[in-house]
Amino acid sequence: MVGGQKRRALKHYQRDFYAHSAAASKAVKNDTNDAPQHTRDLQQRKHSSFEAGRSGRLNVSSTYYTVPNSPGKRRRGDSEVPLETTEFDFTTLDDFPDNLQNDTPEFGEVLRSWRADADLYLEEFLRLEGRGDYSQDLCDCYGPELFCHLCVVRIHERQPLHKIKRWDGISFHDITLKSMGIRLQLGHTSHSCCDNPLPAFSDDFIIIDYNGIYEVGLDFCGCASAQPHIIQLLLSATFRALEYFQMLSFESKASAYEFYKTAARLTDNTGIHVPKDRYEAMLRMMREWRFIKQMQRAGQGHHPKGIAATEPGACAVLCPACPHAGKNLPDGWDSAPSEIRSRFLYALFLGINANFRLARRNVSSDIVDPGLNQGYAFFVEEQAYKSFIGSQERAVQEMSSCSSHDAVNLADTRVSRGLAATGAGTVGCARHNFKRPCSVGDLQKGERYINMDYLFFSSMRSSADVSVLNISYDIACQWSKHIWTRMSTFPHQYHIQHHEKSITFLVPKFHLPAHVAKCQTSFSFNFIKGVGRTDGEAPERGWADINPIAMSTREMGPGSRRDTLDDHFNDWNWKKICAMGSIFHRKYNFALIEVQERVDDLNDFEASLATDELAKWRKDVEEWEANRSRPNPFEGRATTTMTQAAVRLALSTAEATEIERGNNMSLHDDISPSVLISSGLELEDQQRRLEFDAKVAGQHATDAQKGKLIQRVNALRRRIDTWARVQLLYMPGVSHLRSPDDIATEAKVHNINLFLPSSLPHRVLCDDHLLKHEWELRKAQAYDTLNDLRTMLNLRYHLYKYKDTFIRGQRANTRANGIINNAEHRIDALSLKYTTSRGALLKLASRLGKNDDWERSLKPLDKQKDAVPLKHNDGRTVGQQSISWIWKTSGSNSNELGLQDSLRVEWCKARARAHRWEEEVQLLREEMRRVIAFLDWHAGWWDMQGIQCAFGSLQAREGALAYARHQANLRRKMAVHFKSMWAANPSWQVPPPS
């Protein structure tokens, strides 16, 4: 009740406040102010401001200013309204509770309230279509107020890009300022005349602005001291229009065509008075704008030799957190002890990737559409690049010896019909997701080694001083094999002194599960020393920003496309710099929490291990980290893994030995006891497959599908009948459980009970040899099934990734979904097979008196929880998660060797997790220091640019100095801002351990 009274009181105060505002607004108008009457011929305006006085009451102060009065202004008969002096008391607002904002109406309530007054808004919109309270002409730029013809001309002498509407007695209609006699004089300041004006050709000059396309009357200056026409004419499209479209394209990826059509429709949305088409002119102006602004921001305007002296990659926005010799590395960094350098502090992280969305159709050519950038930013210089690639056309790419990587095996076969480029390759910063200078190039066919080699060696030219390299590539296991041999075919300036550097090749974490097991331990970011918590997937994230513009660049000529993408890459890098304060703040705080948790986990793990074993394991892993040619401690070394084939071989060998000793247990000439059980398991598996395939076919199967199923049913029924006859020789007790006609009369063959030893009731006797044979075969079957299940989970994981990344179109998506569904069905079948095998083991264990040791590795399978890929666990990364038990079970061992080996591998992984997070904290500290150092260096660099070049005029020198000073101050402000954001946790400034 009290809250309602206070809200009503607050509304009363608000109403009084708005009454003051209304009175003040009336006092502002010429015909209601209290200025002397004799000043009415000069239009008096009064500005009223409100402020709270010391007493807590509202005070009003007024200021008068004079503007020329409009001779056509209609006098209204309103009487003078004296300004009320009633004060608004703010003191009573102190009685309101602080949580009053909790009573703020919801969005829906506000919208419903607005809807109730919608008729009033509609009526006001219609009223504004007429003259309202005014007369004469209407200018959109000054709101609803109207002016006479002479006032409009006087106001818009230097503002020719406004929309004018004239009242014809019934309604408004559009007119141009040109038709009213306004002409834009170039080459002179405001209100000054030109003695020799020269009208533009045909006097139909068009100017494109961000809110429309305007035909203006334009005169060049023909005076003796006039600037060239190209300088006078820097407004065919206004700077604000070009800047607006550039920023719009960065954020929304809108095309130039969409922007131009928007401006055209804002000019005329009826199609009656369509402005002259200047779309192609705008395209050229936009490219010129991008190029000039790029050169300006890179400081080339301050260079004594100008644009001609631009170095390769000089216009690219650099990553301030990456190591740059002479910019953000401390003095003596290159002479620091090798154990410090190799520990990643001054390492450069590179990520190599290709994007096939950035294809380009085979339209235009470099002659018709040359690029303004010639290797100045991110794309490599085109002529040298194509020349070298052309000289290596006959080079044969070796096939992959790892998984069947399409990037390797299909590099020369990717469909390229109608395309001048099938995509783009890039080398970027793998830690901070920046594009690197001279590191982007077109792909002529696919992701061939020769293209990616060129981009890598080109990128390294700007970082030749860095001595530690961590290179991430999704096919690094294959690409890195002969890279230095391939380097010998490159020009000398592209060579890397690799013998003097510490170079590590890795595979990004998301791509790693698609590789063979050995690659998953040898190229893992999780296990390699000195990489922190880098995942190597930064290039993939960067494509999310640039992919939306691919539909526009796909249709561009070669030069337009390169210039446009260079501009977008620069904007991407700049946005990353602006966000570095918050990014590092978040990452550093998170890393401090994670490192403590991982270290605690490691300490708890080590407390449960034997000291001597732990010391040996630590020695092994440290030796591997120092020399990765030694045995990999992350790989299991136990070799007694059980498979069904191995068990069959062992059983057959044992039976052969028994026969040699004269102890033949076989009751059939061709089928021994082990073969009987093994064949029974195969029949059981065929029953499951047939049942599953019948469910998939469904009730609406075709005649061909039904025919194949019936053939399989008949064949399986005959095989079971034959096997069952032999079974009676070894298991005569089955005759009491199954009649001779059961097999033939069972409608569904998959429901025929085979009565394997594990499924026999306890009252039915069975030879222990048969029970033991099934025990061994069932265990092997369970391990084999787990292995197949892991393979299918990896396959499904990467099928989804491939579909999301590359598949487009309804037909391709339908096929991809079909393949994924097949994988899902296979996972369901394998899960059921494992559950059946484990159920049989439980029954056999009770009959054979087995202990429960086997259950430690063969656990119950929850398909939803356990049958998941490695990168699961609610989105937690490998460095944070506890993986499903199925990925920790590789086989069965007959002694403690397997258990110890599993413990060793798990300890190595726990140690790696803790060490990677410790490295991440140190790496983040160094990167934060480098960001500040780079900004300070860049500010000093801009200070020097301001006085570097001698300009032809004082005005140009002043402008250049002002621009350089502005850029320098901007960097210093960013550095101060970043340090203030990080100040909450001063530990970021702790120096690295010596």
C-alpha positions, 0 to 999 in steps of 0.5 A: 500500500505504501509502495503504491502511494509513493509511486503515485506521489512520484508520478505527481512530481514527474507531472509537475516537472514536465509542466515546468518543461512545457512552460520552458519550451513555450518560453523558448519560442519567439512569440511567447518569450518575455523579450522586449517587443521592439526586438520581435523583428529579430527572432529572439530565442530563449534557452532555459536550463534546470538544476537542483538548488542547495535547498533541493528545489528546482531552479530555472535559468534562461539565456537569450540569443538572437537569430534572423527572423523568417519574413514568412513566419506566420504570427500566431495569436497565442497570448504571452505565457509568463514563466511560472516560478513554482519550484519542484521539491526534490527532497521528498524523493529521499523517502523512496526506497533504493530498490524502487527500480524493482517495480519497473514495468516489464517490457510487455506491460510497457508495450501494452500501455503504448498500444493503448495510445497508438491512435494518438501516435498515428494521428500525430504522424498524419498531422506532420504530413501537413504543415502542422503549426508552420507554413512554407517549405519543410526541411527534414534536417531541422525537424517539423519546422517550416521555412520560406524559400529565401530562408531555405536558400540562405540556410543551405548555401553550404549544406546542399545534401538536405531533402526539401519538401514544398507545400503546394496547398494540399500536400508536400512534394519533393524538390531539390536544392538545385532547383531552388538556385543553390549551387555548391562552389568548390575551392573557397570557404563559406560565404566567399565568392569565386571570380571564375566559377566553372560549372561541372560537365553537363551540370548534372553532378551526383553526390552519394551520401549515406542517407540518399543520392543528390543531384547538385549544382556544382561549380569548380573554382577557376581562379589562378590559385585553384587546386586541381579538380581532383582535389576540389572534388573529394566529395563525389561520395561524401566522406561520411558516406564512405566511412559509414558504409565501411563500418557497416560492411565490417559489422553487418557484411552488407555489400556495396550494392545493398548500401547503394540501393538503400541510398537510392530508395531513401532518395526515391522509393517509388521508381518515378524519379530514380537517380542516375546510376552511379553504382560503378563509380561508388565501387571505385570510390570505395576501393580508393577510400579503403586504400587511402585510409589504409595508407594513412593509418599505416603512416605511409603518408608521413613517409618521405617517399610516400606510398611507393616506399611501402614495404610488404605487410607494412599496412597490416595491423599487428598483434601486440601480444605476439613477440616482435623484436625491437618492439615489445621484447625486453633487452637481451631476450635473444641472449637469455638462457636457452632453458628459458626461451625453450619454455615458450616465453618468447615463442611465436604461435602460428596457426595454418588453415584454409577456408574454402568458403572464400572461393572466387568465380572465374570472372575478370582478371588482374589486367581488368581489375588490378589490386591497389594493394601489392602485398602491402597488407595480408595477401601475398604479392600476387604476381610472385605467388602465381609465378612460383606456384606455376613453376611447381605445377608438376610437383606430386603431393605424397599421400597421407600415412595418417588418417585419410585426410581430404586436405592431403589426399584430395588436394589436387582433385577438389572441384574447381570448374568455374572458379579462379580460386577454390578458397584461401589459405592463411597463416595466423596467430594461434594464440590471439587469432590475428591475421599475419602480414603477407600470410594469405593467398588464393588456392588454385585447386585445393589445400596443396602443400606448395600453396601452404608452404609459400604462405608459411615461408612468406609469413615468417619473413616478418618474424625471422628473429623469433627463435622458438616456433610452435606451428599448428596445422590440422595435417601437421603430422604429414605436412611437416615430414619433408617441409625443409626438403621442399623449402630448398625449391623456394627462392633464398629470401624465403628460407628459414634457418630452422637448425637455429630454431626450436620448432614444434609441430602440433595438431589443433585440439579439435582436429586431433581425434581424427588422427591415428593414436600415435599422432594423438600423443605426439602432436597434442597441445595437451602433452607438449611442453611450453604451449600453455593452454593453446588449442590451435583452433584460432584460425577456425574462429576467425573464419566465422567473422569473414565467412558472411562476406564470402557471397560478395567477394565470390563475385568480385574481380581478383583485385577488388576481392583482395583489397576488400578482404585485406580491409576486413582482416585489418578491421578484425585485427583492430577489434581484437586489439580494442578487446584485449583489455577484457580478454586478458582480464578474463583469461588471466583470472580464469587461469589462476583458478584453474591452475590451483585446481589442476595442481591440487588434483596432481598432488592428490594423485601423487599422494596415492602412488609409490614414491619409487614408481613416481620418481621413475615416471617423472624421469621418463616424462622429463627425458621425453620432453627434452628429447621427443625421439625417446619413448612417449610416456603418454602411450600405453606400453602393455602389450597383452591386449586381448582381441577375439582373433587373439583368443581364437588363436590361443584356444586353437593352439591349446587344442592342438597341444592337447591333441598332440598329448592325446587328450582330444576333447573334440566330439566332431571331426570339423568343429572343436569346442572352441569353434563351437562357442566362437561360431555361436557368438558369430550367430548371435551377432548376426541375429542382432544385425538382422533384427536391427536392419529389419527395424531400419527398413520399417513397414514401408520397405521396398520389394528389393529390401524385403527380398534381401531380408528374407534371403538373410533370414533363410540363410541364418535359419539354416546356419543355426539349425546346422550349428544346433545339431553339433551343439547337442554333442557338446551340450546334451542338456540343451535338448531339454530346453529346445525341441527339434522343431523350435528353430523351424517354427520360430517366426522371427529368426533373431528370437531363436535362443542359441542356449550358449553356456552363459544363458543356460540355467544353473540346473543344466550341467555344462562342461567347464571347458565350454564355460571357460572358452566362452569366458575368454571369447566374451571378454575379447568380444567386449574389448573389441566392441569397445574399440569399435565403439570408440572408432564410431564415436570419433567418426560421428564426431567428425562427420558432424564437423565436416557437415557443418563446415563444408556441406551446403545445399539440400541434396548434399545435406540429405546425403550427409544426414544419411551417413550420420544416421548410419553411424548413429545406428552402428553406435546403437548396435555396438552399445547393445553388443557390449551390454550383451557381452558384459551380461554374459560375463556376469553369469559366467563369472558366478558359475566359474567363481571369478573375482570382480577384477575384470569389472574394473575395466569392463564397466556398465555402459550408459549410452547417453553418459559413456558413449561420448567422444573425447571432447564432451562433458558439457563443453569442458575442454580436455584440460578440464574434463574427466573423460568417459571410462571407455577411453581409458580401457584398451584391453585386458592384462593377465597381471598388474602390468596393465594396471601400472601402465594405466596409472602411469599414463593417467599420471602423465596426463594429470601432470601435463594438465597442471603444467599446461595451466602453470605455463598458461599463467606465465604466458598470459603475464608475458603477453600482457606485458608485451601488449603494453610495451607494444602500445608504448613503442607504437606511440613513440613511433607515431611521435616520430612520424609527425616530423619525418616528412616535409610537406608542400604546404603548412596546412598539410604539415599541420594536418600530418602532425595532428594526425600523428599526435592523435594516433600516439595519444590513442595508443597511450590511452589504450595502454592506460585503459588496459592497465587499469582493467588489469590492476584488480589483480596485480600479479600479472606484473610478476616477473617470470621465474629465473 
